[in-house]
């Protein structure tokens, strides 16, 4: 190869290298672009079902903007721990999880008919994909990490999809619910600083079914936190319930093929609308 040819090849290689480097830098900037810019042309709707209010935005906004608009609408007086935000934009994947729990209960009923009572209780409730974030406006506006952009789950790639959220704001609850392996759902009066043991004394004699777990309950706090709490005399450890919490009484001695059923139900209850 003569010198002229070698020189030409060198120039072409340099050009290609520069082109690839520029393309790489450009793609890097695009991938790191603020979500605010990438999501700029998506519409956002936030419903407040209890207050009959709908907030509409031409593009996604951060949580503090929504909570500030809630305050401006006169709906800012609520119990933050019980506040719930649901992403209704793409509920299909969550629906699959719900149906899985219901199917497992139907199958388990062939071994334990009391599973049908639990399924019947759950069928009375509405469930939706909950966003487990702090909805206390004072916290949101004072801590940058607590102020997310409302784009929900898996919506960054679908830039044309409309975003739809539902925001449930309640006054401080005065009750605690008991759900699970018992005759029916119970609503018990709130006991200030009450533990599971205090609420057990309020459950009517004979209300628990024979297959109820006699060692552990699940406590679902109003903010969605779940704890498997011991309560039998030999393992009793005080677990306190916040206003509006739920006690889920699971099945005892589950067969290995249904070993995750109690945990699956507790996870579903975290997403109960108007917990």
Secondary structure in CASP SS format (residue, H / E / C, confidence):
PFRMAT SS
TARGET T0000
AUTHOR 0000-0000-0000
METHOD secondary structure of the structure
MODEL  1
X C 1.00
X C 1.00
X H 1.00
X H 1.00
X H 1.00
X H 1.00
X H 1.00
X H 1.00
X H 1.00
X H 1.00
X H 1.00
X H 1.00
X H 1.00
X H 1.00
X H 1.00
X H 1.00
X H 1.00
X H 1.00
X H 1.00
X H 1.00
X H 1.00
X H 1.00
X H 1.00
X H 1.00
X H 1.00
X H 1.00
X H 1.00
X H 1.00
X H 1.00
X H 1.00
X H 1.00
X C 1.00
X C 1.00
X C 1.00
X H 1.00
X H 1.00
X H 1.00
X H 1.00
X C 1.00
X C 1.00
X C 1.00
X C 1.00
X C 1.00
X E 1.00
X E 1.00
X E 1.00
X E 1.00
X E 1.00
X C 1.00
X C 1.00
X C 1.00
X C 1.00
X E 1.00
X E 1.00
X E 1.00
X E 1.00
X E 1.00
X C 1.00
X C 1.00
X C 1.00
X C 1.00
X E 1.00
X H 1.00
X H 1.00
X H 1.00
X H 1.00
X H 1.00
X H 1.00
X H 1.00
X H 1.00
X H 1.00
X H 1.00
X C 1.00
X C 1.00
X C 1.00
X C 1.00
X C 1.00
X C 1.00
X C 1.00
X H 1.00
X H 1.00
X H 1.00
X C 1.00
X E 1.00
X E 1.00
X E 1.00
X E 1.00
X C 1.00
X C 1.00
X C 1.00
X C 1.00
X H 1.00
X H 1.00
X H 1.00
X H 1.00
X H 1.00
X H 1.00
X H 1.00
X H 1.00
X H 1.00
X H 1.00
X H 1.00
X H 1.00
X H 1.00
X H 1.00
X H 1.00
X H 1.00
X H 1.00
X C 1.00
X C 1.00
X C 1.00
X C 1.00
X C 1.00
X C 1.00
X H 1.00
X H 1.00
X H 1.00
X H 1.00
X H 1.00
X H 1.00
X H 1.00
X H 1.00
X H 1.00
X C 1.00
X C 1.00
X C 1.00
X E 1.00
X C 1.00
X C 1.00
X E 1.00
X C 1.00
X C 1.00
X C 1.00
X C 1.00
X C 1.00
X C 1.00
X H 1.00
X H 1.00
X H 1.00
X H 1.00
X H 1.00
X H 1.00
X C 1.00
X H 1.00
X H 1.00
X H 1.00
X C 1.00
X C 1.00
X E 1.00
X C 1.00
X C 1.00
X C 1.00
X C 1.00
X C 1.00
X C 1.00
X C 1.00
X C 1.00
X C 1.00
X C 1.00
X C 1.00
X C 1.00
X C 1.00
X E 1.00
X E 1.00
X E 1.00
X E 1.00
X E 1.00
X E 1.00
X C 1.00
X C 1.00
X C 1.00
X C 1.00
X C 1.00
X C 1.00
X E 1.00
X E 1.00
X E 1.00
X E 1.00
X E 1.00
X E 1.00
X C 1.00
X E 1.00
X C 1.00
X C 1.00
X C 1.00
X E 1.00
X E 1.00
X E 1.00
X E 1.00
X C 1.00
X C 1.00
X C 1.00
X C 1.00
X C 1.00
X E 1.00
X H 1.00
X H 1.00
X H 1.00
X H 1.00
X H 1.00
X C 1.00
X C 1.00
X C 1.00
X C 1.00
X C 1.00
X C 1.00
X C 1.00
X E 1.00
X C 1.00
X C 1.00
X C 1.00
X E 1.00
X C 1.00
X C 1.00
X C 1.00
X E 1.00
X E 1.00
X E 1.00
X E 1.00
X E 1.00
X C 1.00
X C 1.00
X C 1.00
X C 1.00
X C 1.00
X E 1.00
X E 1.00
X E 1.00
X E 1.00
X E 1.00
X C 1.00
X C 1.00
X C 1.00
X C 1.00
X C 1.00
X C 1.00
X C 1.00
X C 1.00
X C 1.00
X E 1.00
X C 1.00
X C 1.00
X C 1.00
X C 1.00
X C 1.00
X E 1.00
X E 1.00
X E 1.00
X E 1.00
X C 1.00
X E 1.00
X C 1.00
X C 1.00
X C 1.00
X C 1.00
X H 1.00
X H 1.00
X H 1.00
X C 1.00
X C 1.00
X H 1.00
X H 1.00
X H 1.00
X H 1.00
X H 1.00
X H 1.00
X H 1.00
X H 1.00
X H 1.00
X C 1.00
X C 1.00
X E 1.00
X C 1.00
X C 1.00
X C 1.00
END
